[in-house]
Every structure is written in structure tokens, then in C-alpha cells.
Amino acid sequence: MQITDKDLMVFFVASSHEIKKVQKDPERNRSLVFFEDTVDLSNSILAFTNKSKAINIGDYQAVERRVKTLLSMQKIS
């Protein structure tokens, strides 16, 4: 599953989903982040939308910094 929304990426990684691939979008100035499309990922999309899953704020902030760094590195290369 291809994701471009940073908040959703952070939520997925904080929810223990693994990033499978990152690449630049050749048509736009953005990064494409890929996750394995599973039932659990679909459930996480619903949890994100409904705000029904609690994530530790410290873990969320740590993941947010790592994802921001990953996306910044992608723009440089």
C-alpha cells in the first residue's frame, strides 16, 4: 500500500507496521512510502480515522522524528 501522508505513516510505524520501500515520486516533489497491504494495516487505517487506538506519546514522537529524517534524506538523494 502506497502512502504519502506523513501523519498516517507515523501512525503505522508507531503501530508496529514495517516500511517496505521508500521512493521519490517522479512526477511530484514528494516521497512515496510503501507498507505491506494486510488486514491488520486496513484495521490500522480505521483506527487512525476513528482515533480508536491509543499510542504512547513518547513512542509517537520518536517515530515522527525518524520518519521526518527518512523523508528528508529521500528529498536529498
N, C-alpha and C positions, 0 to 999 in steps of 0.2 A: 504494500500500500504506500503510495507516494503522498508525502505531507509537506506543505510549505509553511504552515502556521507555526511560529515559534512556541507559543503557549501550549499548543497541543503536543508538540514534540517533547517539551519539558515534562508535561503530564505523563506521556507514555513512558519516558525513560524513568521518571520517578516512580512509576507503577511497575517497574521491572521488565519493560519491553526493551528488546535489544535493537539498536540501529543496525540495519543490514548493509546500507550503502548510502553514500552522500555524493552528490554530483552537482555541478553548476547547470542551471537551466540555460541552454544555448540561445534561447530566444529572448530571455528576460534577465534582469540583474537580480537573481535570487538563487538560493540553494534548494535542491530537492533532496529530501531525506526519506529513505525507504525503510519500512518496517515489514516484517512478515505478516501477511494478512491471515489472521486466525480468528477463531470465535472469541477468544479472550481479548484480542485487540478491539473487536467490534463492541464487546461489553465495556471496554475502557472508554470508547467513544461516547457511549451512552452515559457512563459515569461522569465523564468530563462535562457533557452537555447538561446533565441534571444536577451536577455538583453533589453527587451522592457518595463519593469516595473521599475519605479524609487522608491527606498525605502530610507527614511531618514537615513543618515549615523549614526546618534546618536542612532536611534532605532535599526539599524542593529548591531552595536557594542554591545549594551546592550543584545540583543538576543544571539549574538555569545558567550558572557561570560556565559549566563545562560545555553546554550546548552553544552558548554565545561564543566561546572560544573556537569551537568547531566550525561554526558558521563564518566567523571572521577569517579563519585560516582558509576556508573554501573560497572566499572572495579574493584572497591574495593570490592563490595559485591559478 
